[in-house]
Each structure stands twice: as C-alpha cells, then as structure tokens.
Amino acid sequence: MKKYLFCFVAILIVIAGRSQVQTCPSNINFSSGDLSFWSATTGLMNGATQTYPAPNSGVASIPEYTIGNTGIKVITSSTNDPYGFFPTIPTINGYTYNYSIMLGSTSTSRDLTSGGRSPGGFTRAISYTIDVPAGDPSIPYTMTYAYAMVLENGTHNSAEQPMFKATLTTSAGIITCASPEYFLPTFNNAPGGGTSTGATLDTAAALANGFTNSPVPFLSFSGNGNGNGTLLYDVWTKGWTEVTFDLSPYRGDKVTLTFAADNCTPGAHFAYSYVALRNVCAGLEISGKKVACTNSTIEYSVPALAGATYNWTVPAGWTINSGSNTNIINVTVGSNGGVITNREVNGCADLTATIAVTTSPPTVAGRVMDDTTICAGINNCPLSVADEVGAVLKWISSTDGITWNEIAVTADNYTAQNLSTTTRYAALVQNGSACNIDTSAAALITVDPKTLGGAVSPTNTNVCLGENVNPALSLVNYRGSVLNWQLSYDNSNWNNITPVNNSDSYQAGAVTRTTYYRALLKSGVCPADTSGLATVRFFNVPVPAASIVPDSSTICFGKSAVLNATITTGTNYAWSNNVPLTPGGSGTVSALPYSLTVTATPKTTSNVVLTVTNAGCPNSLKDTFHIGVTDPIIVNAGNDTAVVVNQPLQLNATVNDPVANNWSWAPATGLNFANIHDPVAMYNMNAPAAITYVVTAQTMAGCTGTDTITVKIFKTGADIFMPSGFTPNGDGRNDVIRPVLVGIQQLNFFRVYNRWGQLIFSTSQANKGWDGTVGGSRQATENFVYMVQAVDYTGKVIIKRGNFVLVR
C-alpha cells in the first residue's frame, strides 16, 4: 500500500492581536513520493496533449506523451545526472530537500516521425493550485524552489531553443516577476530565421548564466546526417539554483504554480529539468552555519528573487568577500558572533531574513610529544597531544610518511605498543563542527631492530705445534654494531680485546693454547648480545711436513712423469687416485725422513696430491704436484694411392699443432726430401710393388705424432682397372665398387647403368664408389654396365667400358 505524507506544519505569527497560519500546501515538496494534489500535462509543442488532472494520488511517473519513455517522474532516492553530474535531489548550503521531480527526457519528436519535425517538440508540465491563506498581506507567505537543467543546443534562434520555465498565474494573469524562463542564448543568426537551425550559440552569455558544456557525447537526431551515429558534444547543463517568491499580496486567492520543460519548438532537440520545493512557507530563510569558526571562510545564502536586489549585513569584525548585492555571499568570520541579515527586493516581493551566529576559535592541531627511539618487540610508548585547541577526533599512524592508517582513539593520549617498524603518529583535531579538521605535528617513533649476535665463522679451527696459522674470524648473520671482540681460555671468564676492535672480522694471531672467541654487539637502544663461539683448539703435536720435487712438470701426451717426495714429519701418507700412479696408494711412514717415488701417466693436465698425517694432530698436509699434459700430436699423411713408374707423386702431410714442424719420412725411398711435410716421390722399374711410408711430426719439446700412407707402384702405363664384381653385404669387405686409377690425375666420371640402360649412379670423385642401392633401395644380384673416363698424368684421356656383377 502506498503511503501519503502530508505537511501540516503551522507557524503562528502574532501581529496586532491576530494570528496567521503559515501552513505549506499539502505535498508541495513531493514528500508523499507521488504527484498528489499536482496536475500534469504532456504533449507536443504544436499539437495534441494529454492531461492528468489532480489529485493524481499514487501517481509517481507519467509517460512521455505517447512513447514509452518517462516524461514526468518523482525522485525519492538521489543519483547523479549523466550529463551534469549534479545530484538529482539537492542539498543547498545545509538545506536538504529530500525529494524532487524530473521533467522531460532525451526523447524528441523524431521519436514519433523519423522523417521530419512536423509534430514539433515535446512539452511536459506540472501545476499546483495554491490556496493562499487569508490574512494580513504584510506577513510574507513564501514559496522556495530549486531547479537544475539539461538542455541540448538546438542552434535555433533563442525563442525557438529548448527551455525550462516557471509560471505563477492568478485570476488576473501571469505574475511576470515570478515567472522566469531559461534557455541557451544564441545570436539569432539562423539562416532563414523561423524554425531553421545554424544559429551560433552565445557561449559567453551561456557561461555567465551558469551553464556548463557537458563532456558527455550524445547522439543527435538533428542536423545533416547525425542520425547515422555521429556523436556530438553540445549538451549544456546548469546545476541546482534556488528561487523564492512571495504570495502574501494574494492572500485569500488562488495562485497556480507551473513548471515546464519544453524541447525546441520545431522539434528534434531535447530538454529536461529537475525541480525541488522547500516545505517552508513562513518567509525568507538564510541558509548557512549557525556556529562559525573564527578566521574561516564560509557562505550564507537566500533563495534568489528574479530581478531582485540584495542587501546583507554581518556582525562587526566580519568581512563580506563577494559583495552584498547577491543571494549568496562569501564571508570571513570575525572573532565575535552576532546577527546576519538579508533583504531582497523585486517588483513582487520585499523580504527580510535574519540568522543568529555564534563563533568558536579556530582549530589548533598542536603537536604529539615527543620523538623517541625504542627497541623492536615488546615495547610501550606513551604519546600525548600538546598545545591543541579542539578535540581529538582520531589518531593516525604511518610507516612511510605517505600512507596513513586511522586509529579509533579520541583521547588526547595514546600508547603505541609492540612496534617492530619505525612509525609516525599524529592526531586529527577539530574545534567543533564549524571549524576545519587539522593534523597535529607528528612524533617519530624510531624502532631499532633487536640485536642479533649471529655466529663467528669458522666455528672450529685446529692448530698443531709448529703450524704457522693466524685464524681469520668473521661475523655472519648478525644485526647491530660491533662493540668489541672478546676471548677466553676456559669458555667462562671473558676478556675484551685490546685495542678495541669494532670490525666484523678479527685476526686471532699465533696460537699456543686453546682459545675461545666471540663478538659483543648492540643495535641502537636495544640490549647488547654476544655472538656464537669460535673455538681455536691447540694440539701440542707437530704438524705434518713433506715436499715433492719437482712441484710441477709438463709431459707429452701418452708419456709419464716421475714424482719424488720426502716426508720429514708424519706417520702416514696417501696419494690421490685421480690419475694412474705406479706404485701410488697409501702407507705407513717407517722412519724419518721417508722418501717416495711414483710414476704418473695422466691423459690430461692433472694435479696429484700427497696427503700426510701425523698421529695426534688433526690437521693433514696436502702437497700438490701439477702435471701439464700437451694435446695429442695428430698427423694426417693422406689416403693410400697408386702411381706408375716415372710418374711424379706429390705427398702432403698435415698436423694439428703448428709448432710440430720437425718432419721425417721413413723410408726415404723415391722421395726428393725426407725432412719436409710435402716431398715428391718418383719410382723406376726397380721399385718394389708397394711402399708404406711412416711420417713423423715433432715439437721442440720432443712431442711426436705419426701416420702412414701406402703407395702401390704399377710398372705399366697409366690405366684404369675395374673389379669384375662386389658383395655389398655390410660386412666391411668389398661393399663398394669403384675404379682403380693408376697414373690418373683427374677422374672425369664413373657411371653405372642397369640392364635397361638407365643411369643409376654417377660421380667424378676419385675415391667414391657405388654401394649397390638406388634411391635407398638395395639392388638384387644382377649384371650392371659401367663407363669410366679419366685423364692420366700426361694429359691423355682414357676411357674404359664393361660390366660387373653385384652379388648378394
């Protein structure tokens, strides 16, 4: 069930022995949440309308003429307007209206006839017929309303633009001075006049009248082609403004109040507005604070009268900053309170209002006492505000000076507890609601981290008799500053190091007895702490001693190095096993001095370590022999070959190490030189059938590498020999067939054909042959035809043809 709220507030004013009722009309401010007692009209500017006569009980919205959009709507819950961003229910200088009404929408006549503007624009209006109470006309009976507007610039001449208007009508006609109209002014220069568009907006006048261009784009239905989706930025808004008027001259009469929002007269440009009314009719009221803070700047206002003049007076010592001929003044508050008065006059009214104002001293935030330093962990730090004027609203804290956290404590003292991070504390202070909130000067509570003694590294060090050790001790995982190092011989009685050592490291020096060491540390104001212990334990047993001669050597790859060692102090020894050693291993020292000889044969550069221990001393001696091994010398003499007698043969050996440049060939038979890498061989009829040469390359250090090459010597002319068959079975023997070239300097081609005459293999590389496959497929046992063409060492071309058998 809808509830209806009616205003029955009455103010009794006594004048000359008579009382006068100042009750506002029922639901004049829409407090019942509907249009009760209001009448409404929607329609077209130049056509049909639909009326909704009073009482309209329970009616909260009315459609936009014949389309679905809402054209009139009572607002009981405030939101923000999408173009002007102002609230849809206003609060003006302390007065909250609670209810309002919206007249109109963004709909236009194009919503009815998309092809033209013939119906004209939409109009929406609400009216209230007020029965003005009878009585003395010298007693004001005022109505106050606030309005806000959203108007599309139609670019028409001013008289055709979208508008909002308020009209006050009596039986005698319209009360002009109480019936203002608001629209976007143009320079009236629309081409052709009348309903034409293209008039230029008088922007300066629009701004002077309180209009603001909205940053929100909209889709206009007018102009050239805007219907295809062009977005425009030509909506203008005016936020909430108050207006008042006096009906006391019409006591005992009926007066009709009408609010209307009209689209442009031709149509296609929208307008809508908001209206809110006060439920106070007893005269003019000044809005503003009744308790003001000295030296602050605040505003006082009265609802405006159309075309009125204004006169303000303020208490002595106050300053009007904005001028007094306006309905809103900005003042600087003086030390003392008093009465503020306003008189506003136009052709319809002469109204006066007063408000009594008291003052309070301005807020003085003071300071939080005092900066201090504490130790992290369990702590208590009392804080208090001093020299403040006002009450503490809350405390705030920050660990970075930028982001502050609220503490819900309103006392002027606060105890910070268990802090682990340096923190600033301040208080928010306000001397009454009239004065500004201010922040006190902050106190800095510095939190020192707790002292952490950490550990000393190394934790344990062993020193034997005769060992030249000065242990270097270092602090690790500690927090705080080093006050000094301490030592003890019994881990009970401690002495400070002299002179004082504030470093995080300490050189213990020569040790002749077991000694314990630690460091003493302190972090800021936190209690001191000691580090963990480092024990330097002394053993009255000689340290092992031995030597290896020589301590390093370099050998050729594949050779051995002889190591000689002499143990002068020790009971046992052991050789490392990372390289082959003869004899190597480990053993017991039978007598001192004790001599050792081993042979090492490493494949790569290595270290051989001799470890010697002496019973009773925990420290061992490790002596290292470094053996450098050169890279292998790799010689390549080339592939085995064949020549004929009297044919010169160029040999050419290569080596991987350029310093291995001492060459020798053996035997030297047939060679022009046997000590170069590239000799020339020549054979006569007395030469053997084949000679195998061994070629050696040697470095200056004596490292060598060898390779062999076999030369077959034919005592015939240059020729090509071809096997009669081959067995490509993958056994590594006779798996490839190739021509044997004797005395040949160049192979032109070697070709193989199947029995149908198809070429299945061809090469011009002398050492390449056929493996019995075609396209990766193994060929079966069969006869094949070959053809070979080559050039001998004299330049003669030799051609051989024939066949061979592939045997599987």
C-alpha positions, 0 to 999 in steps of 0.5 A, spaced: 500 500 500 502 506 498 503 511 503 501 519 503 505 524 507 502 530 508 505 537 511 501 540 516 506 544 519 503 551 522 507 557 524 503 562 528 505 569 527 502 574 532 501 581 529 496 586 532 492 581 536 491 576 530 494 570 528 496 567 521 497 560 519 503 559 515 501 552 513 505 549 506 500 546 501 499 539 502 505 535 498 508 541 495 515 538 496 513 531 493 514 528 500 508 523 499 513 520 493 507 521 488 504 527 484 498 528 489 494 534 489 499 536 482 496 536 475 500 534 469 500 535 462 504 532 456 504 533 449 507 536 443 509 543 442 504 544 436 499 539 437 495 534 441 496 533 449 494 529 454 492 531 461 492 528 468 488 532 472 489 532 480 489 529 485 493 524 481 494 520 488 499 514 487 501 517 481 509 517 481 511 517 473 507 519 467 509 517 460 512 521 455 506 523 451 505 517 447 512 513 447 514 509 452 519 513 455 518 517 462 516 524 461 514 526 468 517 522 474 518 523 482 525 522 485 525 519 492 532 516 492 538 521 489 543 519 483 547 523 479 545 526 472 549 523 466 550 529 463 551 534 469 553 530 474 549 534 479 545 530 484 538 529 482 535 531 489 539 537 492 542 539 498 543 547 498 548 550 503 545 545 509 538 545 506 536 538 504 530 537 500 529 530 500 525 529 494 524 532 487 521 531 480 524 530 473 521 533 467 522 531 460 527 526 457 532 525 451 526 523 447 524 528 441 519 528 436 523 524 431 521 519 436 514 519 433 516 521 425 523 519 423 522 523 417 521 530 419 519 535 425 512 536 423 509 534 430 514 539 433 517 538 440 515 535 446 512 539 452 511 536 459 508 540 465 506 540 472 501 545 476 499 546 483 493 550 485 495 554 491 490 556 496 493 562 499 491 563 506 487 569 508 490 574 512 494 580 513 498 581 506 504 584 510 506 577 513 510 574 507 507 567 505 513 564 501 514 559 496 522 556 495 524 552 489 530 549 486 531 547 479 537 544 475 537 543 467 539 539 461 538 542 455 541 540 448 543 546 443 538 546 438 542 552 434 535 555 433 534 562 434 533 563 442 525 563 442 525 557 438 531 553 443 529 548 448 527 551 455 525 550 462 520 555 465 516 557 471 509 560 471 505 563 477 498 565 474 492 568 478 485 570 476 488 576 473 494 573 469 501 571 469 505 574 475 511 576 470 516 577 476 515 570 478 515 567 472 522 566 469 524 562 463 531 559 461 534 557 455 541 557 451 542 564 448 544 564 441 545 570 436 539 569 432 543 568 426 539 562 423 539 562 416 532 563 414 530 565 421 523 561 423 524 554 425 531 553 421 537 551 425 545 554 424 544 559 429 551 560 433 550 559 440 552 565 445 557 561 449 559 567 453 552 569 455 551 561 456 557 561 461 555 567 465 548 564 466 551 558 469 551 553 464 556 548 463 558 544 456 557 537 458 563 532 456 558 527 455 557 525 447 550 524 445 547 522 439 543 527 435 537 526 431 538 533 428 542 536 423 545 533 416 546 526 417 547 525 425 542 520 425 547 515 422 551 515 429 555 521 429 556 523 436 556 530 438 558 534 444 553 540 445 549 538 451 549 544 456 547 543 463 546 548 469 546 545 476 541 546 482 539 554 483 534 556 488 528 561 487 523 564 492 517 568 491 512 571 495 504 570 495 502 574 501 499 580 496 494 574 494 492 572 500 485 569 500 486 567 492 488 562 488 495 562 485 497 556 480 504 554 480 507 551 473 513 548 471 515 546 464 520 543 460 519 544 453 524 541 447 525 546 441 519 548 438 520 545 431 522 539 434 528 534 434 532 537 440 531 535 447 530 538 454 529 536 461 529 539 468 529 537 475 525 541 480 525 541 488 520 545 493 522 547 500 516 545 505 517 552 508 512 557 507 513 562 513 518 567 509 525 568 507 530 563 510 538 564 510 541 558 509 548 557 512 552 555 519 549 557 525 556 556 529 562 559 525 569 558 526 573 564 527 578 566 521 574 561 516 571 562 510 564 560 509 557 562 505 550 564 507 545 564 502 537 566 500 533 563 495 534 568 489 528 573 487 528 574 479 530 581 478 531 582 485 536 586 489 540 584 495 542 587 501 546 583 507 549 585 513 554 581 518 556 582 525 562 587 526 569 584 525 566 580 519 568 581 512 563 580 506 568 577 500 563 577 494 559 583 495 552 584 498 548 585 492 547 577 491 543 571 494 549 568 496 555 571 499 562 569 501 564 571 508 570 571 513 568 570 520 570 575 525 572 573 532 565 575 535 558 572 533 552 576 532 546 577 527 546 576 519 541 579 515 538 579 508 533 583 504 531 582 497 527 586 493 523 585 486 517 588 483 513 582 487 516 581 493 520 585 499 523 580 504 527 580 510 531 574 513 535 574 519 540 568 522 543 568 529 551 566 529 555 564 534 563 563 533 568 558 536 576 559 535 579 556 530 582 549 530 589 548 533 592 541 531 598 542 536 603 537 536 604 529 539 610 529 544 615 527 543 620 523 538 623 517 541 627 511 539 625 504 542 627 497 541 623 492 536 618 487 540 615 488 546 615 495 547 610 501 550 610 508 548 606 513 551 604 519 546 600 525 548 597 531 544 600 538 546 598 545 545 591 543 541 585 547 541 579 542 539 578 535 540 581 529 538 577 526 533 582 520 531 589 518 531 593 516 525 599 512 524 604 511 518 610 507 516 612 511 510 610 518 511 605 517 505 600 512 507 596 513 513 592 508 517 586 511 522 586 509 529 579 509 533 582 513 539 579 520 541 583 521 547 588 526 547 593 520 549 595 514 546 600 508 547 603 505 541 605 498 543 609 492 540 612 496 534 617 492 530 617 498 524 619 505 525 612 509 525 609 516 525 603 518 529 599 524 529 592 526 531 586 529 527 583 535 531 577 539 530 574 545 534 567 543 533 563 542 527 564 549 524 571 549 524 576 545 519 579 538 521 587 539 522 593 534 523 597 535 529 605 535 528 607 528 528 612 524 533 617 519 530 617 513 533 624 510 531 624 502 532 631 499 532 631 492 530 633 487 536 640 485 536 642 479 533 649 476 535 649 471 529 655 466 529 663 467 528 665 463 522 669 458 522 666 455 528 672 450 529 679 451 527 685 446 529 692 448 530 698 443 531 705 445 534 709 448 529 703 450 524 704 457 522 696 459 522 693 466 524 685 464 524 681 469 520 674 470 524 668 473 521 661 475 523 655 472 519 648 473 520 648 478 525 644 485 526 647 491 530 654 494 531 660 491 533 662 493 540 668 489 541 671 482 540 672 478 546 676 471 548 677 466 553 681 460 555 676 456 559 669 458 555 667 462 562 671 468 564 671 473 558 676 478 556 675 484 551 680 485 546 685 490 546 685 495 542 678 495 541 676 492 535 669 494 532 670 490 525 666 484 523 672 480 522 678 479 527 685 476 526 686 471 532 694 471 531 699 465 533 696 460 537 699 456 543 693 454 547 686 453 546 682 459 545 675 461 545 672 467 541 666 471 540 663 478 538 659 483 543 654 487 539 648 492 540 643 495 535 641 502 537 637 502 544 636 495 544 640 490 549 647 488 547 648 480 545 654 476 544 655 472 538 656 464 537 663 461 539 669 460 535 673 455 538 681 455 536 683 448 539 691 447 540 694 440 539 701 440 542 703 435 536 707 437 530 704 438 524 705 434 518 711 436 513 713 433 506 715 436 499 715 433 492 720 435 487 719 437 482 712 441 484 710 441 477 712 438 470 709 438 463 709 431 459 707 429 452 701 426 451 701 418 452 708 419 456 709 419 464 712 423 469 716 421 475 714 424 482 719 424 488 717 426 495 720 426 502 716 426 508 720 429 514 714 429 519 708 424 519 706 417 520 702 416 514 701 418 507 696 417 501 696 419 494 690 421 490 687 416 485 685 421 480 690 419 475 694 412 474 700 412 479 705 406 479 706 404 485 701 410 488 696 408 494 697 409 501 702 407 507 705 407 513 711 412 514 717 407 517 722 412 519 724 419 518 725 422 513 721 417 508 722 418 501 717 416 495 717 415 488 711 414 483 710 414 476 704 418 473 701 417 466 695 422 466 691 423 459 690 430 461 693 436 465 692 433 472 694 435 479 696 429 484 696 430 491 700 427 497 696 427 503 700 426 510 698 425 517 701 425 523 698 421 529 695 426 534 694 432 530 688 433 526 690 437 521 693 433 514 698 436 509 696 436 502 702 437 497 700 438 490 704 436 484 701 439 477 702 435 471 701 439 464 699 434 459 700 437 451 694 435 446 695 429 442 700 430 436 695 428 430 698 427 423 694 426 417 699 423 411 693 422 406 689 416 403 693 410 400 694 411 392 697 408 386 702 411 381 706 408 375 713 408 374 716 415 372 710 418 374 711 424 379 707 423 386 706 429 390 705 427 398 702 432 403 702 431 410 698 435 415 698 436 423 694 439 428 699 443 432 703 448 428 709 448 432 710 440 430 714 442 424 720 437 425 718 432 419 721 425 417 719 420 412 721 413 413 723 410 408 726 415 404 725 411 398 723 415 391 722 421 395 726 428 393 726 430 401 725 426 407 725 432 412 719 436 409 711 435 410 710 435 402 716 431 398 715 428 391 716 421 390 718 418 383 719 410 382 723 406 376 722 399 374 726 397 380 721 399 385 718 394 389 710 393 388 708 397 394 711 402 399 708 404 406 711 410 408 711 412 416 711 420 417 713 423 423 711 430 426 715 433 432 715 439 437 721 442 440 719 439 446 720 432 443 712 431 442 711 426 436 705 424 432 705 419 426 701 416 420 702 412 414 700 412 407 701 406 402 703 407 395 702 401 390 707 402 384 704 399 377 710 398 372 705 399 366 702 405 363 697 409 366 690 405 366 684 404 369 682 397 372 675 395 374 673 389 379 669 384 375 664 384 381 662 386 389 658 383 395 655 389 398 653 385 404 655 390 410 660 386 412 666 391 411 669 387 405 668 389 398 661 393 399 663 398 394 665 398 387 669 403 384 675 404 379 682 403 380 686 409 377 693 408 376 697 414 373 690 418 373 690 425 375 683 427 374 677 422 374 672 425 369 666 420 371 664 413 373 657 411 371 653 405 372 647 403 368 642 397 369 640 392 364 635 397 361 640 402 360 638 407 365 643 411 369 643 409 376 649 412 379 654 417 377 660 421 380 667 424 378 670 423 385 676 419 385 675 415 391 667 414 391 664 408 389 657 405 388 654 401 394 649 397 390 642 401 392 638 406 388 634 411 391 635 407 398 633 401 395 638 395 395 639 392 388 638 384 387 644 380 384 644 382 377 649 384 371 650 392 371 654 396 365 659 401 367 663 407 363 669 410 366 673 416 363 679 419 366 685 423 364 692 420 366 698 424 368 700 426 361 694 429 359 691 423 355 684 421 356 682 414 357 676 411 357 674 404 359 667 400 358 664 393 361 660 390 366 660 387 373 656 383 377 653 385 384 652 379 388 648 378 394 
